[in-house]
């Protein structure tokens, strides 16, 4: 959890710096006709990397958005089973995404591919940050899934709800008022 929290702060700071860079580029272009070449490209790379690194924080804090109208009407056991199915499906999707991203990364390294922009950035450079975030998210999902299955075997529905369930209204209010 601490690694994902630090990653969110670093990613947020990087996004803030890239927003400042793009703002300076727009102002400089309008006022003095000068442009910071590649500001938009760099901000895109920063956005991609910071987003993938934020996924784990979202997972651990259960900040993802889910449709829960029917879910809240169920008892603890069916909710826990749905939570585990959700974790497994997300794990499968992220596994496929990470495997394909890794293949794309290797291909770009092999062919020494670069962006078709003024910076001509070697694509493996921004992709390593993006891919590492995906790998960390996959590892986090594996951890939570194994932990969830251990709780499922013990029939500990509350633990599954705490790690993978939808936050209750009380939890949401508590987080918002005690931060």
C-alpha atoms as an extended CHARMM CRD file, in Angstrom:
* protein
*
       179  EXT
         1         1  UNK       CA              0.0000000000        0.0000000000        0.0000000000  PROA      1               0.0000000000
         2         2  UNK       CA              2.8390000000        2.4130000000        0.8290000000  PROA      2               0.0000000000
         3         3  UNK       CA              4.5240000000        1.9130000000       -2.5520000000  PROA      3               0.0000000000
         4         4  UNK       CA              1.2640000000        2.6650000000       -4.3510000000  PROA      4               0.0000000000
         5         5  UNK       CA              0.6690000000        5.7350000000       -2.1640000000  PROA      5               0.0000000000
         6         6  UNK       CA              4.1380000000        7.1060000000       -2.9940000000  PROA      6               0.0000000000
         7         7  UNK       CA              3.6040000000        6.3040000000       -6.6660000000  PROA      7               0.0000000000
         8         8  UNK       CA              0.3670000000        8.3060000000       -6.6550000000  PROA      8               0.0000000000
         9         9  UNK       CA              2.1270000000       11.3100000000       -5.1160000000  PROA      9               0.0000000000
        10        10  UNK       CA              5.0400000000       11.1080000000       -7.5660000000  PROA      10              0.0000000000
        11        11  UNK       CA              2.6340000000       10.6780000000      -10.4840000000  PROA      11              0.0000000000
        12        12  UNK       CA              0.5280000000       13.5990000000       -9.2860000000  PROA      12              0.0000000000
        13        13  UNK       CA              3.6050000000       15.8030000000       -8.9790000000  PROA      13              0.0000000000
        14        14  UNK       CA              4.7240000000       14.7790000000      -12.4690000000  PROA      14              0.0000000000
        15        15  UNK       CA              1.2660000000       15.6040000000      -13.8470000000  PROA      15              0.0000000000
        16        16  UNK       CA              1.3620000000       18.9840000000      -12.1330000000  PROA      16              0.0000000000
        17        17  UNK       CA              4.7980000000       19.7420000000      -13.5810000000  PROA      17              0.0000000000
        18        18  UNK       CA              3.7020000000       18.6940000000      -17.0620000000  PROA      18              0.0000000000
        19        19  UNK       CA              0.5920000000       20.9000000000      -16.7460000000  PROA      19              0.0000000000
        20        20  UNK       CA              2.8490000000       23.8140000000      -15.8130000000  PROA      20              0.0000000000
        21        21  UNK       CA              5.0790000000       23.0380000000      -18.8040000000  PROA      21              0.0000000000
        22        22  UNK       CA              2.1190000000       22.9420000000      -21.2130000000  PROA      22              0.0000000000
        23        23  UNK       CA              0.7380000000       26.1760000000      -19.7170000000  PROA      23              0.0000000000
        24        24  UNK       CA              4.1070000000       27.8740000000      -20.1490000000  PROA      24              0.0000000000
        25        25  UNK       CA              4.2330000000       26.5940000000      -23.7340000000  PROA      25              0.0000000000
        26        26  UNK       CA              0.7900000000       28.0330000000      -24.5420000000  PROA      26              0.0000000000
        27        27  UNK       CA              1.5900000000       31.3900000000      -22.9290000000  PROA      27              0.0000000000
        28        28  UNK       CA              5.0040000000       31.6320000000      -24.6130000000  PROA      28              0.0000000000
        29        29  UNK       CA              3.4930000000       30.7480000000      -27.9830000000  PROA      29              0.0000000000
        30        30  UNK       CA              0.7900000000       33.4090000000      -27.6660000000  PROA      30              0.0000000000
        31        31  UNK       CA              2.9340000000       36.1970000000      -26.2060000000  PROA      31              0.0000000000
        32        32  UNK       CA              6.3680000000       35.8420000000      -27.7930000000  PROA      32              0.0000000000
        33        33  UNK       CA              5.8930000000       33.3050000000      -30.5900000000  PROA      33              0.0000000000
        34        34  UNK       CA              8.1820000000       30.7590000000      -28.9300000000  PROA      34              0.0000000000
        35        35  UNK       CA              7.2070000000       27.1290000000      -28.3310000000  PROA      35              0.0000000000
        36        36  UNK       CA              8.5350000000       24.4680000000      -25.9900000000  PROA      36              0.0000000000
        37        37  UNK       CA              8.8180000000       21.6990000000      -28.5300000000  PROA      37              0.0000000000
        38        38  UNK       CA              7.4210000000       18.4050000000      -27.2860000000  PROA      38              0.0000000000
        39        39  UNK       CA              5.4880000000       19.6690000000      -24.2630000000  PROA      39              0.0000000000
        40        40  UNK       CA              2.3470000000       17.8560000000      -25.4180000000  PROA      40              0.0000000000
        41        41  UNK       CA              4.2980000000       14.6660000000      -26.1260000000  PROA      41              0.0000000000
        42        42  UNK       CA              5.9660000000       14.6510000000      -22.7230000000  PROA      42              0.0000000000
        43        43  UNK       CA              2.6880000000       15.3480000000      -20.9380000000  PROA      43              0.0000000000
        44        44  UNK       CA              1.1360000000       12.3620000000      -22.7400000000  PROA      44              0.0000000000
        45        45  UNK       CA              3.9330000000       10.0930000000      -21.5650000000  PROA      45              0.0000000000
        46        46  UNK       CA              3.6130000000       11.4040000000      -18.0140000000  PROA      46              0.0000000000
        47        47  UNK       CA             -0.1390000000       10.8590000000      -18.0810000000  PROA      47              0.0000000000
        48        48  UNK       CA              0.2070000000        7.2430000000      -19.2810000000  PROA      48              0.0000000000
        49        49  UNK       CA              2.8480000000        6.3710000000      -16.7040000000  PROA      49              0.0000000000
        50        50  UNK       CA              1.1920000000        8.1000000000      -13.7570000000  PROA      50              0.0000000000
        51        51  UNK       CA             -2.1500000000        6.4970000000      -14.5960000000  PROA      51              0.0000000000
        52        52  UNK       CA             -0.8040000000        2.9430000000      -14.5600000000  PROA      52              0.0000000000
        53        53  UNK       CA              1.0350000000        3.5570000000      -11.2940000000  PROA      53              0.0000000000
        54        54  UNK       CA             -2.1850000000        4.9180000000       -9.7440000000  PROA      54              0.0000000000
        55        55  UNK       CA             -4.1450000000        1.7430000000      -10.5430000000  PROA      55              0.0000000000
        56        56  UNK       CA             -2.7330000000       -0.1300000000       -7.5260000000  PROA      56              0.0000000000
        57        57  UNK       CA             -3.5910000000        2.6890000000       -5.1600000000  PROA      57              0.0000000000
        58        58  UNK       CA             -7.1200000000        2.6790000000       -6.5370000000  PROA      58              0.0000000000
        59        59  UNK       CA             -7.2660000000       -1.0960000000       -6.0300000000  PROA      59              0.0000000000
        60        60  UNK       CA             -5.9940000000       -1.0190000000       -2.4410000000  PROA      60              0.0000000000
        61        61  UNK       CA             -8.2540000000        1.8500000000       -1.3980000000  PROA      61              0.0000000000
        62        62  UNK       CA            -11.2630000000        0.4140000000       -3.2670000000  PROA      62              0.0000000000
        63        63  UNK       CA            -11.6480000000        3.7110000000       -5.1080000000  PROA      63              0.0000000000
        64        64  UNK       CA            -12.8380000000        2.1060000000       -8.3270000000  PROA      64              0.0000000000
        65        65  UNK       CA            -16.3400000000        2.8630000000       -9.5140000000  PROA      65              0.0000000000
        66        66  UNK       CA            -18.7610000000       -0.0330000000       -9.6540000000  PROA      66              0.0000000000
        67        67  UNK       CA            -22.4710000000       -0.3130000000      -10.2430000000  PROA      67              0.0000000000
        68        68  UNK       CA            -23.7220000000       -1.4530000000       -6.8750000000  PROA      68              0.0000000000
        69        69  UNK       CA            -27.5080000000       -0.9870000000       -6.8080000000  PROA      69              0.0000000000
        70        70  UNK       CA            -28.1950000000       -4.7330000000       -6.8000000000  PROA      70              0.0000000000
        71        71  UNK       CA            -24.9770000000       -5.6050000000       -4.9730000000  PROA      71              0.0000000000
        72        72  UNK       CA            -25.9900000000       -3.7670000000       -1.7940000000  PROA      72              0.0000000000
        73        73  UNK       CA            -29.1850000000       -5.8140000000       -1.5320000000  PROA      73              0.0000000000
        74        74  UNK       CA            -27.2600000000       -9.0900000000       -1.2780000000  PROA      74              0.0000000000
        75        75  UNK       CA            -26.0330000000      -10.8530000000        1.8420000000  PROA      75              0.0000000000
        76        76  UNK       CA            -22.3340000000      -11.0600000000        2.7000000000  PROA      76              0.0000000000
        77        77  UNK       CA            -21.6300000000      -14.4380000000        1.0500000000  PROA      77              0.0000000000
        78        78  UNK       CA            -22.9950000000      -13.6330000000       -2.4430000000  PROA      78              0.0000000000
        79        79  UNK       CA            -21.2950000000      -10.2120000000       -2.2930000000  PROA      79              0.0000000000
        80        80  UNK       CA            -17.9800000000      -11.8910000000       -1.4250000000  PROA      80              0.0000000000
        81        81  UNK       CA            -18.3660000000      -14.3210000000       -4.3290000000  PROA      81              0.0000000000
        82        82  UNK       CA            -19.1170000000      -11.4430000000       -6.7120000000  PROA      82              0.0000000000
        83        83  UNK       CA            -16.1080000000       -9.5370000000       -5.3420000000  PROA      83              0.0000000000
        84        84  UNK       CA            -13.8470000000      -12.5290000000       -6.0160000000  PROA      84              0.0000000000
        85        85  UNK       CA            -15.2810000000      -12.9640000000       -9.5210000000  PROA      85              0.0000000000
        86        86  UNK       CA            -14.6010000000       -9.2640000000      -10.1130000000  PROA      86              0.0000000000
        87        87  UNK       CA            -11.0120000000       -9.6360000000       -8.8820000000  PROA      87              0.0000000000
        88        88  UNK       CA            -10.4430000000      -12.6690000000      -11.0990000000  PROA      88              0.0000000000
        89        89  UNK       CA            -11.8430000000      -10.9520000000      -14.1850000000  PROA      89              0.0000000000
        90        90  UNK       CA             -9.7540000000       -7.8510000000      -13.5300000000  PROA      90              0.0000000000
        91        91  UNK       CA             -6.6780000000      -10.0340000000      -12.9570000000  PROA      91              0.0000000000
        92        92  UNK       CA             -7.2660000000      -11.8020000000      -16.2690000000  PROA      92              0.0000000000
        93        93  UNK       CA             -7.7420000000       -8.5280000000      -18.1560000000  PROA      93              0.0000000000
        94        94  UNK       CA             -4.6620000000       -6.8830000000      -16.6320000000  PROA      94              0.0000000000
        95        95  UNK       CA             -2.6280000000      -10.0310000000      -17.2920000000  PROA      95              0.0000000000
        96        96  UNK       CA             -3.5600000000       -9.8870000000      -20.9970000000  PROA      96              0.0000000000
        97        97  UNK       CA             -2.8880000000       -6.1470000000      -21.1130000000  PROA      97              0.0000000000
        98        98  UNK       CA              0.5070000000       -6.5140000000      -19.4290000000  PROA      98              0.0000000000
        99        99  UNK       CA              1.6040000000       -9.4240000000      -21.6290000000  PROA      99              0.0000000000
       100       100  UNK       CA              0.7040000000       -7.4950000000      -24.7740000000  PROA      100             0.0000000000
       101       101  UNK       CA              2.3120000000       -4.3070000000      -23.4640000000  PROA      101             0.0000000000
       102       102  UNK       CA              5.4850000000       -6.2790000000      -22.7240000000  PROA      102             0.0000000000
       103       103  UNK       CA              5.4620000000       -7.6920000000      -26.2690000000  PROA      103             0.0000000000
       104       104  UNK       CA              5.0580000000       -4.1990000000      -27.7030000000  PROA      104             0.0000000000
       105       105  UNK       CA              7.8950000000       -2.9330000000      -25.4880000000  PROA      105             0.0000000000
       106       106  UNK       CA             10.2280000000       -5.7200000000      -26.6590000000  PROA      106             0.0000000000
       107       107  UNK       CA              9.3150000000       -5.0520000000      -30.2760000000  PROA      107             0.0000000000
       108       108  UNK       CA             10.0890000000       -1.3440000000      -29.8920000000  PROA      108             0.0000000000
       109       109  UNK       CA             13.4350000000       -2.1540000000      -28.2770000000  PROA      109             0.0000000000
       110       110  UNK       CA             14.2830000000       -4.6790000000      -31.0160000000  PROA      110             0.0000000000
       111       111  UNK       CA             13.4730000000       -2.3050000000      -33.8720000000  PROA      111             0.0000000000
       112       112  UNK       CA             14.7180000000        0.8060000000      -32.0370000000  PROA      112             0.0000000000
       113       113  UNK       CA             11.3620000000        2.4930000000      -32.7060000000  PROA      113             0.0000000000
       114       114  UNK       CA             10.9840000000        6.1780000000      -32.0070000000  PROA      114             0.0000000000
       115       115  UNK       CA              8.0630000000        8.5790000000      -31.8730000000  PROA      115             0.0000000000
       116       116  UNK       CA              7.2420000000       10.3580000000      -35.1190000000  PROA      116             0.0000000000
       117       117  UNK       CA              7.5180000000       13.7430000000      -33.4330000000  PROA      117             0.0000000000
       118       118  UNK       CA             10.0420000000       16.5530000000      -33.1620000000  PROA      118             0.0000000000
       119       119  UNK       CA             11.5630000000       14.9070000000      -30.0860000000  PROA      119             0.0000000000
       120       120  UNK       CA             11.8590000000       11.5130000000      -31.8040000000  PROA      120             0.0000000000
       121       121  UNK       CA             11.7460000000        9.8650000000      -28.3770000000  PROA      121             0.0000000000
       122       122  UNK       CA             12.8350000000        6.2190000000      -28.3850000000  PROA      122             0.0000000000
       123       123  UNK       CA              9.5210000000        4.5780000000      -27.5020000000  PROA      123             0.0000000000
       124       124  UNK       CA             11.0100000000        2.1620000000      -25.0010000000  PROA      124             0.0000000000
       125       125  UNK       CA             11.8100000000        5.0670000000      -22.6410000000  PROA      125             0.0000000000
       126       126  UNK       CA              8.2290000000        6.1570000000      -21.8640000000  PROA      126             0.0000000000
       127       127  UNK       CA              7.0040000000        2.5800000000      -22.2490000000  PROA      127             0.0000000000
       128       128  UNK       CA              9.2650000000        1.3210000000      -19.4560000000  PROA      128             0.0000000000
       129       129  UNK       CA              7.4820000000        3.6070000000      -16.9810000000  PROA      129             0.0000000000
       130       130  UNK       CA              4.0650000000        2.6570000000      -18.3480000000  PROA      130             0.0000000000
       131       131  UNK       CA              4.8870000000       -1.0620000000      -18.3690000000  PROA      131             0.0000000000
       132       132  UNK       CA              6.3750000000       -1.0230000000      -14.8700000000  PROA      132             0.0000000000
       133       133  UNK       CA              3.1340000000        0.5090000000      -13.5760000000  PROA      133             0.0000000000
       134       134  UNK       CA              1.1400000000       -2.2460000000      -15.2810000000  PROA      134             0.0000000000
       135       135  UNK       CA              3.4510000000       -4.8970000000      -13.8080000000  PROA      135             0.0000000000
       136       136  UNK       CA              3.0650000000       -3.4350000000      -10.3230000000  PROA      136             0.0000000000
       137       137  UNK       CA             -0.7120000000       -3.3930000000      -10.7590000000  PROA      137             0.0000000000
       138       138  UNK       CA             -0.6730000000       -7.0300000000      -11.9030000000  PROA      138             0.0000000000
       139       139  UNK       CA              1.4480000000       -8.0060000000       -8.8990000000  PROA      139             0.0000000000
       140       140  UNK       CA             -0.9470000000       -6.1260000000       -6.5950000000  PROA      140             0.0000000000
       141       141  UNK       CA             -3.9080000000       -7.9330000000       -8.1450000000  PROA      141             0.0000000000
       142       142  UNK       CA             -2.2360000000      -11.3250000000       -7.7060000000  PROA      142             0.0000000000
       143       143  UNK       CA             -1.5840000000      -10.5110000000       -4.0470000000  PROA      143             0.0000000000
       144       144  UNK       CA             -5.1890000000       -9.4070000000       -3.3800000000  PROA      144             0.0000000000
       145       145  UNK       CA             -6.6180000000      -12.3790000000       -5.2800000000  PROA      145             0.0000000000
       146       146  UNK       CA             -4.5580000000      -14.8940000000       -3.3000000000  PROA      146             0.0000000000
       147       147  UNK       CA             -5.4490000000      -13.0860000000       -0.0730000000  PROA      147             0.0000000000
       148       148  UNK       CA             -9.1030000000      -13.1060000000       -1.1170000000  PROA      148             0.0000000000
       149       149  UNK       CA             -9.0530000000      -16.8350000000       -1.8690000000  PROA      149             0.0000000000
       150       150  UNK       CA             -7.4890000000      -17.5170000000        1.5310000000  PROA      150             0.0000000000
       151       151  UNK       CA            -10.3750000000      -15.6010000000        3.0950000000  PROA      151             0.0000000000
       152       152  UNK       CA            -12.8560000000      -17.4390000000        0.8450000000  PROA      152             0.0000000000
       153       153  UNK       CA            -11.5600000000      -20.8140000000        2.0530000000  PROA      153             0.0000000000
       154       154  UNK       CA            -12.0330000000      -19.6270000000        5.6710000000  PROA      154             0.0000000000
       155       155  UNK       CA            -15.4990000000      -18.3030000000        4.7390000000  PROA      155             0.0000000000
       156       156  UNK       CA            -14.3760000000      -14.8950000000        5.9710000000  PROA      156             0.0000000000
       157       157  UNK       CA            -16.8300000000      -12.8040000000        3.9620000000  PROA      157             0.0000000000
       158       158  UNK       CA            -15.9760000000       -9.6130000000        5.8630000000  PROA      158             0.0000000000
       159       159  UNK       CA            -12.3050000000       -9.7530000000        4.8640000000  PROA      159             0.0000000000
       160       160  UNK       CA            -13.2070000000      -10.2200000000        1.2220000000  PROA      160             0.0000000000
       161       161  UNK       CA            -15.5030000000       -7.2190000000        1.4980000000  PROA      161             0.0000000000
       162       162  UNK       CA            -12.6970000000       -5.1850000000        3.0810000000  PROA      162             0.0000000000
       163       163  UNK       CA            -10.1930000000       -5.9590000000        0.3380000000  PROA      163             0.0000000000
       164       164  UNK       CA            -12.3870000000       -6.1660000000       -2.7640000000  PROA      164             0.0000000000
       165       165  UNK       CA            -15.8860000000       -5.0190000000       -1.9300000000  PROA      165             0.0000000000
       166       166  UNK       CA            -17.7070000000       -1.7900000000       -2.5650000000  PROA      166             0.0000000000
       167       167  UNK       CA            -17.2370000000        0.7580000000        0.2030000000  PROA      167             0.0000000000
       168       168  UNK       CA            -20.2620000000        1.3180000000        2.3550000000  PROA      168             0.0000000000
       169       169  UNK       CA            -21.7750000000        4.7580000000        2.6790000000  PROA      169             0.0000000000
       170       170  UNK       CA            -20.4690000000        4.8630000000        6.2650000000  PROA      170             0.0000000000
       171       171  UNK       CA            -16.9050000000        4.1220000000        5.0660000000  PROA      171             0.0000000000
       172       172  UNK       CA            -17.1530000000        6.8260000000        2.4160000000  PROA      172             0.0000000000
       173       173  UNK       CA            -18.4090000000        9.3930000000        4.9420000000  PROA      173             0.0000000000
       174       174  UNK       CA            -15.7520000000        8.3970000000        7.4720000000  PROA      174             0.0000000000
       175       175  UNK       CA            -12.9660000000        8.8330000000        4.9020000000  PROA      175             0.0000000000
       176       176  UNK       CA            -14.2610000000       12.1990000000        3.7930000000  PROA      176             0.0000000000
       177       177  UNK       CA            -14.6690000000       13.5880000000        7.3200000000  PROA      177             0.0000000000
       178       178  UNK       CA            -11.5190000000       12.1650000000        8.9460000000  PROA      178             0.0000000000
       179       179  UNK       CA             -8.8780000000       12.9200000000        6.3370000000  PROA      179             0.0000000000
